[in-house]
Amino acid sequence: MSISSDKLTKEVILEKLSDGTERSRLQTGDINTRMLDSLDKMNKTSVNRSYREIPANGFKGKVSRLVKRLMRRLTFWYVEPCMMQQTEYNCANNIFSAETNSELNSLRSRMSNVEKHGEDIAALSGSLARSNEAIGETNRRLDTCEDKTAELAAAVNALKRRLEGYEKYAYINSGGNDMLSMSDAAVAALSFSQSGEDAIIRYIFKASCIDPSGISYLDLGANHAAELSNTYSFYLSGARGVLVDANPVLAKELREKRPGDKVVNRCISDIPGTKLDFYIMSGDGLSTVDYEAAQGFIKANPSLSIERTESVDSVTIDELISEYFPDKAPEIMNIDIEGMELTVLKMIDFSKFRPMVIICEMIEYKNCISVGEKNQEILSFMKSAGYEEYAFTGINSIFIDSKREGRA
């Protein structure tokens, strides 16, 4: 369909209908066709052909009607087209106005949506930018948290170690009176040995399906009741045994803090019923009946000294075995008699008396850590007696009876 309106009318309509953007759209043909049809019809409307009756009464009336008809016919070619034009114009104008309003409302709605979407896009862009910043900040915090987590884990482990030390200290100073307040697992986690020997032996018993609470022990050179003790952890678990120490002060401590054990305040010797000089040193675990050994300790560490000498009764290994282990050897035998370990081992008749585990000090005293040193004579002797070295802690060797069933 072609638009018959003149160029000026079209320009005015286009100007009224839209801004520059929509005007370009209308000029390219994207326009409401009903609206243009109505506009075309308005332009073509030119004739009103409606007819009305002319009343006539009498002669004059008939003459009047004739004149009127004549006048109407004379003016028909002009007046009626104007009426028809106006009528059709009005109809087309109504349709055009309705379509124009609809089109304008549609344009306003589209413009509103565009503006709204623009605002939404701008808001979303802002939110996205803020989200990216938040994500970046979160990532930075996560990196910091990972570093802090590692630091906290190290701190927690350090606190656990300190707590274990406090628990151990509490047991040492309470004499085990608080033992019932802790679980078996908590007691088992405590190590009182100098280098973890009791923990290693617990593993041996676990692998051999032996309940630590039912074992017995013979501790030669027991020293303190708990501190640096290889048997106190088992005492807390319910095990009982015999503690031998020539120092009267330490013997008293052993009786007070380990009342469930048998305490023998004598020196180990191969001669029964004799009195021996026992040299009590200023350093823990160094007292001995061997005067030359005592002088060697002082030479290695000038801060040491012999505090006093006690005359102590002797006891042989056979006497201890006959009195305390006549039927069954203990599961653990600990030997820490400064410089006399090999002598004591040779006193034992291993054909009759075979502890499952023997802990033996293997190095000479030095005022520093010894590395790579071990008493080879003891190793050779234990091998000949049917014992194998299971572990060496840098101070003590732990030997296991190779003839014992259920070895770890």
TORBA-131110 format. One record per residue (C-alpha): x, y, z; residue number from 1. Coordinates in Angstrom, 1 decimal. Last residue first. Example, Ala and Ser with C-alpha at 12.3 -4.5 7.8 and 13.67 -1.06 7.14 Angstrom:
BEGIN
[[13.7, -1.1, 7.1], 2],
[[12.3, -4.5, 7.8], 1],
//
This chain:
BEGIN
[[57.2, -58.9, 67.7], 408],
[[57.9, -62.4, 69.2], 407],
[[54.9, -64.6, 69.8], 406],
[[56.9, -67.6, 71.0], 405],
[[60.0, -66.9, 73.1], 404],
[[63.2, -68.4, 71.8], 403],
[[64.5, -65.1, 70.4], 402],
[[64.2, -63.5, 73.8], 401],
[[64.0, -59.8, 73.0], 400],
[[66.7, -57.2, 73.6], 399],
[[66.2, -53.5, 74.0], 398],
[[69.4, -51.5, 73.9], 397],
[[69.8, -48.4, 76.0], 396],
[[71.5, -45.0, 75.5], 395],
[[71.2, -44.1, 71.8], 394],
[[67.7, -45.7, 71.7], 393],
[[68.8, -49.1, 70.3], 392],
[[66.0, -51.4, 69.2], 391],
[[65.2, -55.2, 68.8], 390],
[[68.6, -56.6, 69.8], 389],
[[68.3, -60.3, 69.7], 388],
[[68.6, -62.6, 72.7], 387],
[[69.7, -66.3, 72.6], 386],
[[72.4, -66.1, 75.3], 385],
[[75.1, -66.1, 72.6], 384],
[[73.5, -63.0, 71.1], 383],
[[73.3, -61.4, 74.5], 382],
[[77.1, -61.9, 75.0], 381],
[[78.0, -60.5, 71.6], 380],
[[75.8, -57.4, 72.2], 379],
[[77.2, -56.9, 75.7], 378],
[[80.8, -57.1, 74.5], 377],
[[80.0, -54.7, 71.7], 376],
[[79.0, -51.9, 74.1], 375],
[[77.6, -49.2, 71.7], 374],
[[78.8, -45.9, 70.3], 373],
[[77.4, -44.4, 67.1], 372],
[[76.5, -41.1, 68.7], 371],
[[77.1, -40.2, 72.4], 370],
[[75.3, -37.0, 73.6], 369],
[[77.3, -34.9, 76.0], 368],
[[78.9, -35.0, 79.4], 367],
[[79.8, -38.7, 78.9], 366],
[[78.8, -41.8, 80.7], 365],
[[79.7, -45.1, 79.0], 364],
[[77.2, -46.6, 76.6], 363],
[[75.0, -49.7, 76.4], 362],
[[72.5, -49.5, 79.3], 361],
[[70.4, -52.7, 79.2], 360],
[[66.7, -53.3, 78.7], 359],
[[65.8, -57.0, 78.7], 358],
[[62.5, -58.2, 77.2], 357],
[[61.0, -61.7, 77.5], 356],
[[62.8, -62.5, 80.7], 355],
[[64.6, -65.9, 80.6], 354],
[[65.6, -67.5, 83.9], 353],
[[66.4, -71.2, 83.8], 352],
[[68.8, -71.7, 80.8], 351],
[[69.6, -68.0, 81.1], 350],
[[71.5, -68.5, 84.3], 349],
[[72.1, -64.9, 85.2], 348],
[[75.4, -63.8, 86.7], 347],
[[76.9, -63.0, 83.3], 346],
[[74.2, -60.3, 82.8], 345],
[[75.2, -58.7, 86.1], 344],
[[78.8, -58.4, 85.1], 343],
[[77.9, -57.0, 81.7], 342],
[[75.7, -54.3, 83.3], 341],
[[78.3, -53.3, 85.9], 340],
[[79.5, -49.9, 84.6], 339],
[[76.7, -48.0, 86.2], 338],
[[73.9, -50.4, 87.3], 337],
[[71.1, -49.8, 84.8], 336],
[[69.6, -53.2, 84.1], 335],
[[65.8, -53.5, 83.3], 334],
[[64.2, -56.9, 83.2], 333],
[[60.7, -57.1, 81.6], 332],
[[58.4, -60.1, 81.2], 331],
[[59.4, -61.4, 84.6], 330],
[[60.7, -65.0, 84.9], 329],
[[58.3, -67.6, 86.2], 328],
[[58.3, -70.0, 89.1], 327],
[[60.8, -68.8, 91.7], 326],
[[60.5, -65.1, 90.7], 325],
[[60.7, -63.1, 94.0], 324],
[[62.7, -65.0, 96.4], 323],
[[64.7, -67.4, 94.2], 322],
[[65.2, -64.8, 91.5], 321],
[[66.4, -62.2, 93.9], 320],
[[68.8, -64.6, 95.6], 319],
[[70.1, -65.8, 92.2], 318],
[[70.8, -62.3, 91.2], 317],
[[72.9, -61.8, 94.3], 316],
[[72.3, -59.3, 97.1], 315],
[[74.7, -57.1, 98.9], 314],
[[74.1, -55.1, 102.1], 313],
[[74.9, -51.3, 101.9], 312],
[[77.6, -49.2, 103.5], 311],
[[76.8, -45.6, 102.3], 310],
[[79.3, -43.1, 100.9], 309],
[[78.5, -39.5, 100.6], 308],
[[78.2, -36.6, 98.1], 307],
[[80.7, -38.0, 95.5], 306],
[[81.1, -35.1, 93.1], 305],
[[79.9, -33.9, 89.7], 304],
[[80.7, -30.5, 88.2], 303],
[[83.9, -31.9, 86.9], 302],
[[82.0, -33.9, 84.2], 301],
[[84.1, -36.5, 82.4], 300],
[[86.6, -36.7, 85.2], 299],
[[83.9, -36.8, 87.8], 298],
[[82.2, -39.7, 86.0], 297],
[[85.5, -41.5, 85.8], 296],
[[86.0, -41.1, 89.5], 295],
[[82.7, -42.8, 90.2], 294],
[[83.7, -45.7, 87.8], 293],
[[86.9, -46.1, 89.7], 292],
[[84.9, -46.3, 93.0], 291],
[[82.6, -49.1, 91.7], 290],
[[79.7, -49.4, 94.1], 289],
[[77.7, -46.9, 92.0], 288],
[[75.7, -43.8, 92.0], 287],
[[75.3, -42.3, 88.5], 286],
[[71.5, -42.3, 88.0], 285],
[[71.0, -38.8, 89.1], 284],
[[74.1, -36.6, 89.5], 283],
[[75.5, -35.6, 93.0], 282],
[[76.9, -39.2, 93.3], 281],
[[76.3, -41.7, 96.1], 280],
[[79.2, -44.1, 96.4], 279],
[[78.1, -47.4, 97.8], 278],
[[80.6, -49.2, 99.9], 277],
[[79.7, -52.9, 100.1], 276],
[[78.7, -55.1, 103.0], 275],
[[78.5, -58.8, 102.4], 274],
[[75.8, -61.5, 102.7], 273],
[[76.0, -62.9, 99.1], 272],
[[79.0, -62.4, 96.8], 271],
[[78.2, -62.0, 93.1], 270],
[[76.9, -58.5, 93.9], 269],
[[73.9, -56.3, 93.3], 268],
[[73.7, -53.7, 96.1], 267],
[[70.7, -53.6, 98.4], 266],
[[67.6, -51.6, 99.2], 265],
[[65.0, -54.0, 97.8], 264],
[[61.6, -52.5, 97.0], 263],
[[58.6, -54.7, 96.2], 262],
[[56.1, -52.9, 94.1], 261],
[[52.5, -51.8, 95.0], 260],
[[53.7, -49.0, 97.2], 259],
[[55.2, -47.2, 94.3], 258],
[[55.4, -43.6, 95.4], 257],
[[56.3, -44.1, 99.1], 256],
[[58.4, -47.3, 98.7], 255],
[[60.3, -45.9, 95.7], 254],
[[61.0, -42.6, 97.5], 253],
[[62.4, -44.5, 100.5], 252],
[[64.6, -46.6, 98.2], 251],
[[65.8, -43.4, 96.5], 250],
[[67.0, -42.1, 99.9], 249],
[[68.6, -45.4, 100.9], 248],
[[70.6, -45.6, 97.6], 247],
[[71.3, -49.3, 96.9], 246],
[[68.4, -49.7, 94.4], 245],
[[66.4, -52.8, 93.4], 244],
[[62.7, -52.5, 92.4], 243],
[[60.6, -55.7, 92.1], 242],
[[57.4, -56.0, 90.1], 241],
[[53.8, -54.9, 89.5], 240],
[[51.7, -54.2, 86.4], 239],
[[48.5, -52.1, 86.9], 238],
[[48.8, -49.7, 83.9], 237],
[[50.4, -47.1, 86.2], 236],
[[53.1, -49.7, 87.0], 235],
[[53.6, -50.2, 83.3], 234],
[[54.4, -46.5, 82.8], 233],
[[56.7, -46.7, 85.8], 232],
[[58.9, -49.5, 84.4], 231],
[[61.5, -47.7, 82.2], 230],
[[62.0, -44.9, 84.8], 229],
[[63.5, -41.6, 83.7], 228],
[[61.4, -39.8, 86.4], 227],
[[58.9, -42.2, 87.9], 226],
[[60.1, -43.8, 91.2], 225],
[[63.6, -42.5, 90.9], 224],
[[66.7, -44.9, 90.7], 223],
[[65.6, -48.4, 89.6], 222],
[[69.1, -49.7, 89.5], 221],
[[68.0, -53.3, 88.8], 220],
[[64.3, -53.2, 87.8], 219],
[[62.7, -56.7, 87.7], 218],
[[59.3, -56.7, 86.0], 217],
[[55.9, -58.3, 86.0], 216],
[[53.1, -58.4, 83.4], 215],
[[49.4, -58.3, 83.8], 214],
[[48.6, -54.7, 83.1], 213],
[[50.7, -54.7, 79.9], 212],
[[48.3, -57.2, 78.3], 211],
[[50.3, -59.3, 75.9], 210],
[[49.1, -59.8, 72.3], 209],
[[52.7, -60.1, 70.9], 208],
[[52.3, -57.0, 68.7], 207],
[[50.8, -55.1, 71.7], 206],
[[53.6, -56.3, 74.0], 205],
[[56.3, -55.2, 71.5], 204],
[[54.5, -51.9, 71.1], 203],
[[54.5, -51.3, 74.8], 202],
[[58.2, -52.1, 74.9], 201],
[[58.9, -49.3, 72.4], 200],
[[56.8, -46.9, 74.5], 199],
[[58.7, -47.9, 77.7], 198],
[[62.1, -47.2, 75.9], 197],
[[61.1, -43.7, 75.0], 196],
[[64.5, -42.1, 75.4], 195],
[[64.8, -41.3, 79.1], 194],
[[61.7, -43.4, 80.0], 193],
[[58.6, -41.8, 81.5], 192],
[[56.3, -42.1, 78.5], 191],
[[52.6, -41.3, 78.8], 190],
[[50.3, -42.4, 76.0], 189],
[[49.5, -45.6, 77.9], 188],
[[48.1, -43.6, 80.8], 187],
[[45.8, -41.7, 78.4], 186],
[[44.7, -45.0, 76.7], 185],
[[44.0, -46.6, 80.1], 184],
[[41.8, -43.6, 81.0], 183],
[[42.8, -41.1, 83.6], 182],
[[41.3, -40.3, 87.0], 181],
[[42.3, -43.7, 88.4], 180],
[[46.0, -42.8, 88.2], 179],
[[45.7, -39.7, 90.4], 178],
[[47.7, -41.3, 93.2], 177],
[[50.5, -42.1, 90.9], 176],
[[53.2, -40.8, 93.2], 175],
[[51.6, -37.3, 93.0], 174],
[[54.8, -35.6, 92.0], 173],
[[55.7, -38.0, 89.1], 172],
[[52.1, -38.3, 88.0], 171],
[[51.7, -34.5, 87.9], 170],
[[55.0, -34.1, 86.0], 169],
[[53.8, -36.7, 83.4], 168],
[[50.5, -34.9, 83.0], 167],
[[52.4, -31.6, 82.6], 166],
[[54.7, -33.1, 80.0], 165],
[[51.8, -34.6, 78.2], 164],
[[50.2, -31.1, 78.2], 163],
[[53.4, -29.6, 76.9], 162],
[[53.4, -32.1, 74.0], 161],
[[49.8, -31.3, 73.3], 160],
[[50.5, -27.6, 73.4], 159],
[[53.3, -28.0, 70.9], 158],
[[51.0, -30.0, 68.6], 157],
[[48.3, -27.3, 69.0], 156],
[[50.9, -24.6, 68.1], 155],
[[52.0, -26.5, 65.0], 154],
[[48.4, -26.9, 63.9], 153],
[[47.8, -23.2, 64.6], 152],
[[50.7, -22.2, 62.5], 151],
[[49.5, -24.4, 59.7], 150],
[[46.0, -23.0, 60.0], 149],
[[47.4, -19.5, 60.0], 148],
[[49.1, -20.0, 56.7], 147],
[[46.0, -21.6, 55.3], 146],
[[43.9, -18.8, 56.8], 145],
[[46.1, -16.2, 55.0], 144],
[[45.6, -17.9, 51.7], 143],
[[41.9, -18.1, 52.5], 142],
[[41.9, -14.4, 53.4], 141],
[[43.5, -13.5, 50.0], 140],
[[40.9, -15.7, 48.3], 139],
[[38.1, -14.0, 50.2], 138],
[[39.4, -10.6, 49.2], 137],
[[39.5, -11.6, 45.6], 136],
[[36.1, -13.0, 45.8], 135],
[[34.8, -9.9, 47.5], 134],
[[36.4, -7.7, 44.8], 133],
[[34.8, -9.9, 42.1], 132],
[[31.5, -9.7, 43.9], 131],
[[31.8, -5.9, 44.0], 130],
[[32.5, -5.8, 40.3], 129],
[[29.6, -8.1, 39.6], 128],
[[27.3, -6.1, 41.8], 127],
[[28.3, -2.9, 39.9], 126],
[[27.7, -4.7, 36.6], 125],
[[24.4, -6.0, 37.8], 124],
[[23.3, -2.5, 38.8], 123],
[[24.4, -1.1, 35.4], 122],
[[22.6, -4.0, 33.7], 121],
[[19.5, -3.4, 35.8], 120],
[[19.6, 0.3, 35.1], 119],
[[20.0, -0.4, 31.4], 118],
[[17.2, -3.0, 31.6], 117],
[[15.0, -0.4, 33.2], 116],
[[15.9, 2.2, 30.6], 115],
[[15.3, -0.3, 27.8], 114],
[[12.1, -1.5, 29.5], 113],
[[10.9, 2.1, 29.8], 112],
[[11.8, 2.8, 26.1], 111],
[[9.8, -0.3, 25.1], 110],
[[6.9, 0.7, 27.3], 109],
[[7.0, 4.2, 25.8], 108],
[[7.1, 2.8, 22.3], 107],
[[4.2, 0.5, 23.0], 106],
[[2.3, 3.4, 24.5], 105],
[[3.1, 5.5, 21.4], 104],
[[1.9, 2.7, 19.2], 103],
[[-1.3, 2.3, 21.1], 102],
[[-1.9, 6.1, 21.1], 101],
[[-1.2, 6.2, 17.4], 100],
[[-3.5, 3.2, 16.8], 99],
[[-6.3, 4.9, 18.7], 98],
[[-5.7, 8.2, 17.0], 97],
[[-5.7, 6.6, 13.6], 96],
[[-8.9, 4.7, 14.3], 95],
[[-10.6, 7.9, 15.5], 94],
[[-9.2, 9.9, 12.6], 93],
[[-10.5, 7.3, 10.1], 92],
[[-13.9, 7.6, 11.5], 91],
[[-13.8, 11.4, 11.6], 90],
[[-12.4, 11.6, 8.1], 89],
[[-15.1, 9.3, 6.8], 88],
[[-17.7, 11.6, 8.3], 87],
[[-16.0, 14.8, 7.2], 86],
[[-15.5, 13.5, 3.6], 85],
[[-19.1, 12.4, 3.4], 84],
[[-20.2, 15.8, 4.6], 83],
[[-17.9, 17.6, 2.2], 82],
[[-19.0, 15.4, -0.7], 81],
[[-22.6, 16.3, 0.1], 80],
[[-22.1, 20.0, 0.0], 79],
[[-20.4, 20.5, -3.4], 78],
[[-22.0, 18.3, -6.1], 77],
[[-25.2, 18.4, -4.1], 76],
[[-25.4, 22.2, -4.2], 75],
[[-27.6, 22.3, -7.3], 74],
[[-29.4, 19.2, -6.2], 73],
[[-30.0, 20.8, -2.9], 72],
[[-31.2, 24.0, -4.5], 71],
[[-33.5, 22.1, -6.8], 70],
[[-34.8, 20.0, -4.0], 69],
[[-35.3, 23.2, -2.0], 68],
[[-37.1, 24.8, -4.8], 67],
[[-39.3, 21.8, -5.4], 66],
[[-40.0, 21.6, -1.7], 65],
[[-40.9, 25.3, -1.6], 64],
[[-43.2, 24.8, -4.6], 63],
[[-44.7, 21.8, -2.9], 62],
[[-45.1, 23.8, 0.3], 61],
[[-46.6, 26.7, -1.5], 60],
[[-49.1, 24.4, -3.1], 59],
[[-50.1, 22.7, 0.1], 58],
[[-47.9, 21.1, 2.7], 57],
[[-44.3, 19.9, 1.8], 56],
[[-41.6, 18.2, 4.1], 55],
[[-38.1, 17.7, 2.8], 54],
[[-36.7, 14.2, 3.5], 53],
[[-32.9, 13.8, 4.3], 52],
[[-30.2, 12.3, 2.1], 51],
[[-26.6, 11.4, 3.1], 50],
[[-24.0, 11.6, 0.3], 49],
[[-21.1, 13.2, 2.2], 48],
[[-18.1, 13.4, -0.2], 47],
[[-14.4, 14.2, 0.3], 46],
[[-12.7, 11.4, 2.2], 45],
[[-9.5, 10.4, 0.4], 44],
[[-7.1, 12.0, 2.9], 43],
[[-8.9, 10.4, 5.9], 42],
[[-8.7, 7.0, 4.2], 41],
[[-5.0, 7.3, 3.7], 40],
[[-4.5, 8.2, 7.4], 39],
[[-6.6, 5.2, 8.4], 38],
[[-4.6, 2.9, 6.2], 37],
[[-1.4, 4.4, 7.7], 36],
[[-2.5, 3.5, 11.2], 35],
[[-3.5, 0.1, 10.2], 34],
[[0.0, -0.4, 8.6], 33],
[[1.9, 0.2, 11.9], 32],
[[5.4, 1.1, 10.7], 31],
[[8.8, -0.6, 10.0], 30],
[[9.1, 0.9, 6.5], 29],
[[12.6, 2.4, 6.6], 28],
[[11.2, 5.8, 7.3], 27],
[[9.4, 4.5, 10.3], 26],
[[12.6, 3.2, 11.9], 25],
[[14.5, 6.4, 11.2], 24],
[[11.7, 8.3, 12.9], 23],
[[12.0, 5.9, 15.8], 22],
[[15.7, 6.9, 16.4], 21],
[[15.2, 10.6, 15.7], 20],
[[12.3, 11.0, 18.1], 19],
[[8.9, 9.6, 17.3], 18],
[[5.3, 10.2, 16.4], 17],
[[5.1, 13.9, 16.2], 16],
[[8.0, 14.2, 13.7], 15],
[[6.7, 11.4, 11.6], 14],
[[3.3, 13.0, 11.5], 13],
[[4.8, 16.4, 10.5], 12],
[[7.0, 14.8, 7.8], 11],
[[4.0, 12.8, 6.4], 10],
[[1.9, 16.0, 6.3], 9],
[[4.7, 17.9, 4.5], 8],
[[5.2, 15.1, 1.9], 7],
[[1.6, 14.9, 0.9], 6],
[[-0.6, 12.1, 2.1], 5],
[[-1.1, 9.2, -0.4], 4],
[[0.8, 6.5, 1.4], 3],
[[1.3, 3.5, -0.8], 2],
[[0.0, 0.0, 0.0], 1],
//
